[in-house]
Amino acid sequence: MNNIPGNESWKRMSHEFYRRRWPGLVILALLTVILCGEVSGQSESGPQPPCGNAAFPAYPELDNSPTVRVWDSSGLGRDWTPPACAGWTEPGFTTLVVTVARFRQISGAEVLLRRIGAISELAGMRYWSTTHKQWQMLIVDAYALSGP
């Protein structure tokens, strides 16, 4: 009876499960895309933030999976520069990953901002290298930015 959907304790357990695993799930999704080599094959000019123009990649419908696009420097050109509204003015990059999504957040904006800021807790994350037979650093530094 305790695990019946609609039961408040089941909902709290489910929310707690996803809240604890959110950073790991995001990293897993990004690593899967990068390691599988799924690079955007479209001939677009690159990502477009939603500032004055239609966003690219487009936001998926609510409750759909996030949209992830990956570009490398050969796909957009060495000197590609993002739109001015992105706040990133230096040309060039090695790998560019864009993730867009829509989701429900019932805990409020402050909780969401805290969760996003928790990215800095991922600095120092390691993985086991089967090639080198030792632990290697996966995430050297991670920062939450206060603005563009």
N, C-alpha and C positions, 0 to 999 in steps of 0.2 A: 504494500500500500504506500510505503514511503517513496518509491521511485516512480509513481504515476505522474506523467506530465501534467502540470497545473498545480502540483503540490509545491508549496512555497519553499520547503527545505530542499527539494530537488532542484528548483530554480536557483537557489543560492549556491548549491554545490556546483551546478553547471556553470554559473557565472564565475565562481572562484576558480574553477578548472581552467577556463579560457583566459581569465585575468592573469593567472600565474604563467601561462604558457604563451601569451601573446608575443613577447619579444622573440622567443625561440621559433615560433611559427613563421614570423616575418622573415627571420634570417634563413630558415629552411627554404621558404619560397624563393627568396632572392638567390640563394646558392644553387637551388635546383635550376633556375633559369640560366644563371651564369655558367654553371658546369655542364649543362646539356647543350650549350652553344646556341640557344634559341635567340638569334639576333634578328631584329626587325628587318624584314626583307622589302619593306615598302620604300619607295623613293621619296619620302617626305623630307622636309627641311629640318626635321628634328622636333623635339618636344616643344609644346607651346603652353605656358601657364595660362590659367583663365583670367587674363588681365586685358580686357578690351577685345580679344578675339576668342573664337571657339577653342576650347582646350584640346590639346592632342598629347597623349591619347585621350579619347573621350571617357568621361566617367561612366562606369557601368550602372545599371539599374540597382536600386536598393535591394539587398539580399543576394545579389550576384557576386561572384568571386571578383577580387581585385584584378585590374588590368595591369600587366607588367610589360614594359618594352625595354629592350637593351640595345644600345648602339655602341659600336667601337669607333675609333678615330678614322678608320678607313671607310666606314659607312657614311659618315657625315662630312668628312674632310678634316684635315689637320687643323685648320684655322676656323672651324665652325665657332660661332659666338651665339650664345643664347639670347632670347629677347631681352630688351633692356629692363623690363619689369621684374625679371628674375633676380636682379641684384648681383649677378655673377658677370663680371666684365672682362675677365681674362679669356682669350681664345685658347682652344685646345683642351683635350682630355684623352684619357686612355680608354676607359669604359664608362658609359653613362647609363644608369638604371633609373627608370621612372616607374613609380607605382601609383596608381590612382584607384580610389574606391569610395564607396558610400556605405555607411553602416549606422546602425542605431546605437546611441550612447545614452543610457538612462541615468548615469551617475552624475551628469553635469559637466560643464566645461572645465572646471578646476581639476577634476579627477582625470579627464582626458589629457589636459596639458601636463599633469604630473607623469602620466604614463608615457607620453611622447618624450618628455625630458629624461626619462629613465634610460634612454639610449646610452647615456654616458656610463651606466653601470656595466655595459658590455665590453668596455675596454679591458684588454687582457684575456679575452676568451681564447681558449686553445682547442686544438683538435689533434687527433692521432694521425700522423702521416704514415700511411702504409709504405710509401716509397722510402722515406728516411728512417722508418722504424723508431720514431720518437715523437714526443709532443711538440707541436709547432704553434706559433702565435697565429690565430685567425684574424682577430681584431686588435690591432695595435692601439689605436686611439678612436674614441667615439665621443662626439660632442653634440649637445643640443644648442642650437643657435637662437639668439634672441631676436634676430631680424635678418634681412637679406644682406 
